Amino acid sequence: MVLDLHDFDRDQLAVLCREYLLAGHLIDRAGMPHLVGDYGREPMRDIAIDEWMGASPVYTRRMQRALGYEGDDVETIFKGLQLDVGSPPQFMDFRMRVDGPDRGEFWLDHCGALMDVEPMGEDYVFAMCHDIEDPTFDATALATNPRAAVRPVHRPPRVPADRHPHCHWTVTIDPATEPVVQSALTDRIAATRAASVVLPARDHHDGDGLPDYHRPFDPDLWLEDFSRGALLTIADEVCLQGHLLVMSFVAAVADRYGDGDARAIGRKQFIGVAGVAARRLARCLSLEPGDDAETLDAIATVVSLHPGLRPHPYVDVRVEHGERLVVVLGACDAIAEEGLYNWIDVLAAGDAAPLDAIVQAVDARARCVAAEAPAGALAAWEVVLGHDRAAKPAEVVLTEFSTGADFVFRPRPTA
């Protein structure tokens, strides 16, 4: 049996949404080490700035529209941070306080990104917590109000070494402040098919839970607070955030080093996230290899749910599971982005390496073998078992250096 999002209840969807948010955060953990290795720390820093400035205003506005909380105040900014791949809950444990429409504060009780970077030394900490965060926090806020200013109270490098919270920031909106100007890369990302893709209309009033976020900011929001229909929309929007971030990342690389280098790094990034996210999905859904039929069912479910292959209105990757398990790529918006590279372009070129990383996260004996594509499809691969156990791809191993790879979300406290 192949499971899709529609087969899960409200609590299960909340769990999957957290996994999708963390997978989106790992996009950087999968891509940036290759930049450092090829070009050094400073180019990595500059590309990260462009990447987040390019994508975050676009996907922030999409989520505002999807959940009905558009506005121009601090409360709206904080709602967006709660549903952003840059701040997956608990791993990036944002705590927030609204002091008025024009002022608020947030602090991180735990910063998983800092835990990843601190062992690399103070130069890397400074690059992330100063050079990158200063412009990118303001770029995210400009989606709500271009006169919002995000400024540090304190931030790493930590003094003393165990200082908590890890960082602390103020957010103020002042009509006299010079407005932040949207970057040229943001304009390019806003013009993509991903930015304007229309997701399925869903009944957000389909039972218990919040149908939207058109209500006062809740600093203790849990995804379980939303209705099942709203969570289905959140899941799709979060997966779309990942694709927008990838296009922004690869465009920033291409602008500096050309399309060839950018595509090569984007492919490595896709493989890394593909394997780590698949392993996490299999674990959270308790999917393990069994007999061949059970193993293929587990693989089919992980492929169907994988955030790199969703949302389906944008990415037409489907699973056909009868006598054989076949993964099919159809014509879709994800491979029709003019002038911008997308992960799905890797699959359209017939490269199964990211799919192999996904299926082997469930069972290392699995392989994706090119198959005849159905009429109208672009490519297809049959998933076959019985091979020798594959070594874990180097791109996956590199991504697993992030503490996010094995991070365990705590369950919602019971009353």
C-alpha positions as CSV (number, residue, x, y, z in Angstrom):
1,M,0.0,0.0,0.0
2,V,1.4,3.4,-1.0
3,L,0.6,6.2,1.4
4,D,0.2,9.8,0.4
5,L,-0.5,13.0,2.4
6,H,-4.3,12.5,2.1
7,D,-4.0,9.2,4.0
8,F,-2.8,10.9,7.2
9,D,-4.7,12.3,10.1
10,R,-4.2,15.8,11.5
11,D,-1.6,14.8,14.1
12,Q,0.4,12.7,11.6
13,L,0.3,15.6,9.1
14,A,1.8,17.9,11.8
15,V,4.7,15.5,12.2
16,L,5.3,15.4,8.4
17,C,5.2,19.2,8.2
18,R,7.9,19.5,10.8
19,E,10.0,17.0,8.8
20,Y,9.4,19.1,5.7
21,L,10.5,22.2,7.5
22,L,13.7,20.6,8.7
23,A,14.4,19.1,5.2
24,G,14.2,22.6,3.8
25,H,16.7,23.8,6.3
26,L,19.0,21.0,5.4
27,I,19.2,22.4,1.8
28,D,22.0,24.7,3.0
29,R,23.7,22.0,5.0
30,A,23.8,19.9,1.8
31,G,25.0,22.7,-0.5
32,M,27.3,25.0,1.4
33,P,30.1,22.4,2.1
34,H,30.6,22.1,-1.6
35,L,30.9,25.8,-2.0
36,V,33.5,26.0,0.8
37,G,35.5,23.1,-0.7
38,D,35.5,24.6,-4.2
39,Y,35.6,28.3,-3.6
40,G,36.2,29.1,0.1
41,R,34.4,30.6,3.0
42,E,33.8,34.1,1.7
43,P,32.1,33.1,-1.6
44,M,30.0,30.7,0.4
45,R,28.9,33.5,2.6
46,D,28.0,35.8,-0.3
47,I,26.0,33.1,-2.1
48,A,24.1,32.3,1.1
49,I,23.2,35.9,1.4
50,D,21.9,36.1,-2.1
51,E,20.1,32.7,-1.8
52,W,18.0,33.7,1.2
53,M,17.4,37.2,0.1
54,G,16.2,35.9,-3.3
55,A,13.8,33.3,-2.0
56,S,12.5,34.2,1.4
57,P,10.4,37.2,0.5
58,V,8.7,35.2,-2.2
59,Y,7.7,32.2,-0.2
60,T,6.9,34.3,2.9
61,R,4.2,36.1,0.9
62,R,2.9,32.8,-0.4
63,M,2.3,31.5,3.1
64,Q,0.7,34.7,4.2
65,R,-1.8,34.4,1.4
66,A,-2.3,30.7,2.0
67,L,-3.2,31.1,5.7
68,G,-4.8,34.5,5.5
69,Y,-2.5,36.5,7.7
70,E,-1.3,39.3,5.4
71,G,-0.4,42.5,7.2
72,D,2.4,45.0,7.7
73,D,3.2,44.6,11.4
74,V,5.6,42.7,13.7
75,E,3.0,40.1,14.5
76,T,2.8,39.2,10.8
77,I,6.6,38.9,10.6
78,F,6.6,36.5,13.5
79,K,3.9,34.4,12.1
80,G,5.9,33.9,9.0
81,L,9.0,32.9,10.9
82,Q,6.9,30.1,12.6
83,L,6.3,28.6,9.1
84,D,9.6,29.1,7.4
85,V,12.2,26.5,6.4
86,G,14.8,28.8,7.8
87,S,13.4,28.3,11.3
88,P,12.1,24.7,11.7
89,P,10.5,24.4,15.1
90,Q,12.7,23.2,18.0
91,F,15.8,22.7,15.8
92,M,15.8,26.5,15.4
93,D,13.9,27.2,18.6
94,F,12.6,30.7,18.1
95,R,10.9,32.3,21.1
96,M,9.0,35.5,20.2
97,R,7.3,38.4,22.0
98,V,5.2,41.0,20.4
99,D,5.3,44.4,22.3
100,G,3.1,46.3,19.8
101,P,2.4,46.5,16.1
102,D,5.8,48.2,15.5
103,R,8.0,46.4,18.0
104,G,8.9,42.9,19.2
105,E,11.8,40.6,20.2
106,F,12.8,37.1,19.4
107,W,15.6,34.9,20.8
108,L,16.8,31.4,20.1
109,D,16.8,29.0,23.0
110,H,18.4,26.5,20.7
111,C,20.0,27.2,17.3
112,G,20.8,24.0,15.4
113,A,22.6,26.0,12.7
114,L,25.0,27.3,15.4
115,M,25.6,23.8,16.7
116,D,26.6,22.9,13.1
117,V,28.9,25.8,12.7
118,E,30.5,26.4,16.1
119,P,32.9,23.4,15.7
120,M,34.2,25.0,12.5
121,G,35.6,28.0,14.3
122,E,34.8,31.6,15.1
123,D,35.3,32.8,11.5
124,Y,32.4,30.6,10.3
125,V,30.3,31.6,13.3
126,F,30.8,35.3,12.5
127,A,30.0,34.7,8.8
128,M,26.7,33.1,9.7
129,C,25.6,35.1,12.7
130,H,26.8,38.5,11.5
131,D,27.5,38.7,7.7
132,I,24.6,36.4,6.6
133,E,21.9,37.1,9.2
134,D,22.1,40.9,9.0
135,P,20.8,41.3,5.4
136,T,18.8,38.1,5.3
137,F,16.7,38.8,8.4
138,D,15.8,42.2,6.9
139,A,15.0,40.6,3.5
140,T,12.6,38.1,5.1
141,A,10.9,41.0,7.1
142,L,10.6,43.1,3.9
143,A,8.0,40.6,2.7
144,T,5.8,42.2,5.4
145,N,7.2,45.7,5.8
146,P,10.3,47.1,4.0
147,R,10.8,49.4,6.9
148,A,11.2,46.6,9.4
149,A,14.7,46.5,11.0
150,V,16.0,43.3,12.7
151,R,18.9,44.2,15.0
152,P,20.9,42.1,17.5
153,V,20.8,42.5,21.3
154,H,23.5,39.8,21.4
155,R,24.6,37.0,19.1
156,P,27.5,34.6,18.7
157,P,30.3,34.1,18.9
158,R,29.1,33.2,22.4
159,V,30.7,34.8,25.4
160,P,30.7,32.9,27.7
161,A,30.9,29.8,25.6
162,D,27.7,28.3,26.9
163,R,25.6,31.5,26.7
164,H,21.9,31.1,26.5
165,P,19.8,32.1,24.7
166,H,22.0,31.6,21.7
167,C,21.1,34.9,20.3
168,H,18.6,37.7,20.9
169,W,17.1,40.3,18.4
170,T,14.8,43.2,18.3
171,V,12.4,43.9,15.4
172,T,11.2,47.5,14.9
173,I,9.1,49.2,12.3
174,D,9.8,52.9,11.9
175,P,8.2,55.1,9.1
176,A,11.4,57.1,9.2
177,T,13.6,54.1,8.4
178,E,15.0,53.8,4.9
179,P,13.1,50.9,3.3
180,V,14.9,47.7,2.4
181,V,15.1,47.3,-1.3
182,Q,14.1,43.9,-2.8
183,S,17.1,42.3,-4.5
184,A,17.2,41.7,-8.2
185,L,17.4,37.9,-7.5
186,T,14.1,38.2,-5.6
187,D,12.6,39.7,-8.7
188,R,13.8,36.7,-10.8
189,I,12.5,34.2,-8.2
190,A,9.2,35.9,-8.0
191,A,8.8,35.5,-11.8
192,T,9.2,31.7,-11.6
193,R,6.5,29.1,-12.2
194,A,7.1,27.9,-8.6
195,A,6.3,31.4,-7.2
196,S,2.9,31.4,-8.9
197,V,1.9,27.8,-8.9
198,V,-1.7,27.2,-7.8
199,L,-2.1,24.5,-5.2
200,P,-5.3,22.5,-4.8
201,A,-8.1,24.2,-3.1
202,R,-8.8,22.5,0.2
203,D,-11.5,22.8,2.9
204,H,-9.6,24.2,5.9
205,H,-12.8,23.9,7.9
206,D,-12.8,20.2,7.7
207,G,-12.9,19.4,11.4
208,D,-11.1,20.6,14.5
209,G,-8.2,23.0,14.4
210,L,-7.5,26.4,13.1
211,P,-8.5,26.9,9.4
212,D,-6.0,29.7,9.0
213,Y,-3.8,32.1,11.0
214,H,-6.1,35.1,10.7
215,R,-6.1,35.6,14.5
216,P,-3.7,37.0,17.1
217,F,-0.1,35.7,17.1
218,D,0.4,32.7,19.3
219,P,4.0,32.5,20.6
220,D,3.4,28.8,21.6
221,L,1.9,27.7,18.2
222,W,2.1,24.0,17.4
223,L,1.4,22.7,14.0
224,E,-1.2,20.4,15.6
225,D,-3.2,23.6,16.3
226,F,-4.2,23.7,12.6
227,S,-7.0,21.8,10.9
228,R,-6.2,18.9,8.7
229,G,-7.0,20.9,5.5
230,A,-4.8,23.7,6.6
231,L,-1.9,21.3,7.3
232,L,-2.2,19.8,3.8
233,T,-1.8,23.3,2.4
234,I,1.1,24.1,4.8
235,A,2.9,20.8,3.7
236,D,2.7,21.8,0.1
237,E,3.8,25.4,0.7
238,V,6.8,24.2,2.8
239,C,7.9,21.8,0.0
240,L,7.6,24.7,-2.5
241,Q,9.7,26.9,-0.2
242,G,12.5,24.3,-0.7
243,H,12.3,24.5,-4.5
244,L,12.3,28.3,-4.4
245,L,15.4,28.3,-2.1
246,V,17.2,25.8,-4.4
247,M,16.6,27.9,-7.5
248,S,17.8,31.0,-5.7
249,F,20.9,29.1,-4.4
250,V,21.9,27.7,-7.8
251,A,21.2,31.1,-9.5
252,A,23.6,32.8,-7.1
253,V,26.2,30.2,-7.9
254,A,25.7,30.5,-11.6
255,D,25.9,34.3,-11.5
256,R,29.5,33.9,-10.1
257,Y,30.8,30.6,-11.6
258,G,28.7,29.7,-14.6
259,D,25.9,27.2,-15.2
260,G,28.1,24.2,-15.3
261,D,29.5,24.6,-11.8
262,A,26.1,25.6,-10.5
263,R,24.3,22.5,-11.9
264,A,27.0,20.2,-10.6
265,I,26.7,21.7,-7.1
266,G,22.9,21.6,-7.3
267,R,23.0,18.0,-8.2
268,K,25.2,17.2,-5.2
269,Q,22.9,19.2,-3.0
270,F,19.8,17.3,-4.2
271,I,21.5,13.9,-3.5
272,G,22.5,15.0,0.0
273,V,19.0,16.2,1.0
274,A,17.3,13.3,-0.8
275,G,19.0,10.7,1.2
276,V,18.8,12.4,4.6
277,A,15.2,13.5,4.3
278,A,14.2,10.0,3.1
279,R,15.9,8.3,6.1
280,R,14.1,10.7,8.4
281,L,10.8,10.1,6.8
282,A,11.2,6.3,7.0
283,R,12.1,6.6,10.7
284,C,9.2,8.9,11.7
285,L,6.8,6.7,9.8
286,S,8.3,3.5,11.2
287,L,9.0,2.1,7.7
288,E,11.5,-0.7,7.7
289,P,12.6,-3.3,5.2
290,G,10.7,-6.6,5.4
291,D,10.0,-9.1,2.7
292,D,10.2,-7.8,-0.8
293,A,6.6,-6.7,-1.0
294,E,6.8,-4.8,2.3
295,T,10.1,-3.2,1.4
296,L,8.7,-2.0,-1.9
297,D,5.6,-0.6,-0.2
298,A,7.9,1.3,2.2
299,I,10.0,2.7,-0.6
300,A,6.9,3.7,-2.6
301,T,5.6,5.6,0.4
302,V,8.8,7.5,1.0
303,V,9.1,8.4,-2.6
304,S,5.5,9.6,-2.7
305,L,6.0,11.8,0.4
306,H,9.5,13.1,-0.2
307,P,9.6,16.9,0.0
308,G,12.0,17.1,-2.9
309,L,9.4,15.5,-5.2
310,R,6.5,17.6,-4.0
311,P,4.1,19.5,-4.3
312,H,2.6,17.5,-7.1
313,P,1.0,20.5,-8.9
314,Y,4.6,21.7,-9.4
315,V,6.5,18.4,-9.5
316,D,4.9,15.6,-11.5
317,V,6.8,12.6,-10.0
318,R,4.4,9.7,-9.3
319,V,4.6,6.2,-8.1
320,E,3.0,3.3,-10.1
321,H,3.0,0.3,-7.8
322,G,1.4,-2.8,-9.3
323,E,3.4,-5.9,-10.2
324,R,6.4,-3.6,-10.4
325,L,7.3,-0.4,-8.6
326,V,8.0,2.4,-11.1
327,V,8.8,6.0,-10.5
328,V,7.5,8.2,-13.3
329,L,8.5,11.8,-14.2
330,G,5.9,13.7,-16.2
331,A,6.0,17.1,-17.9
332,C,5.6,19.7,-15.2
333,D,6.3,23.3,-14.2
334,A,9.4,22.2,-12.3
335,I,11.3,21.4,-15.5
336,A,10.0,24.4,-17.4
337,E,11.6,27.2,-15.4
338,E,13.2,29.4,-18.0
339,G,16.8,30.3,-17.3
340,L,16.7,28.8,-13.8
341,Y,17.9,25.4,-12.7
342,N,15.7,23.2,-10.6
343,W,16.5,19.9,-8.8
344,I,13.9,18.1,-11.1
345,D,16.1,19.0,-14.1
346,V,18.5,16.3,-12.7
347,L,15.8,13.7,-13.1
348,A,14.7,15.1,-16.5
349,A,18.3,14.4,-17.7
350,G,17.8,10.8,-16.8
351,D,20.1,11.0,-13.8
352,A,18.7,8.6,-11.1
353,A,21.3,9.4,-8.4
354,P,18.9,11.4,-6.2
355,L,16.3,8.7,-6.5
356,D,18.8,6.0,-5.6
357,A,19.7,8.0,-2.5
358,I,16.0,8.0,-1.5
359,V,15.3,4.4,-2.1
360,Q,18.5,3.2,-0.5
361,A,17.7,5.2,2.6
362,V,15.0,2.6,3.1
363,D,16.9,-0.4,1.8
364,A,20.5,-0.3,0.7
365,R,19.8,-3.2,-1.7
366,A,17.5,-1.1,-3.8
367,R,18.4,0.4,-7.2
368,C,16.5,2.6,-9.7
369,V,16.9,1.2,-13.1
370,A,15.8,3.1,-16.3
371,A,12.5,1.8,-17.6
372,E,10.3,2.6,-20.6
373,A,8.4,5.8,-19.8
374,P,4.6,5.7,-20.2
375,A,3.0,7.7,-23.0
376,G,3.4,11.4,-22.3
377,A,6.0,10.9,-19.5
378,L,9.6,12.1,-19.7
379,A,11.4,9.3,-17.8
380,A,10.7,6.3,-15.7
381,W,12.7,4.1,-13.4
382,E,11.9,0.7,-11.9
383,V,12.9,0.1,-8.3
384,V,14.5,-3.3,-8.0
385,L,15.8,-5.2,-5.0
386,G,18.4,-7.9,-4.5
387,H,21.6,-6.0,-5.3
388,D,24.6,-5.8,-3.0
389,R,24.2,-3.2,-0.3
390,A,25.1,0.2,-1.7
391,A,27.6,2.4,0.1
392,K,26.0,5.6,1.3
393,P,26.6,8.4,-1.2
394,A,29.3,10.9,-0.2
395,E,26.8,13.7,-0.6
396,V,24.6,12.1,2.0
397,V,27.5,11.5,4.4
398,L,28.5,15.2,4.1
399,T,24.9,16.4,4.8
400,E,24.8,14.1,7.8
401,F,27.4,16.2,9.5
402,S,24.6,18.5,10.4
403,T,23.0,17.9,13.8
404,G,19.7,18.2,11.9
405,A,20.2,14.8,10.3
406,D,19.5,13.0,13.5
407,F,17.5,15.7,15.4
408,V,14.6,14.3,17.3
409,F,11.5,16.5,17.6
410,R,9.9,16.4,21.0
411,P,6.1,15.6,21.1
412,R,3.5,18.1,22.1
413,P,3.1,18.1,25.8
414,T,-0.2,16.5,27.0
415,A,-2.5,18.4,29.3
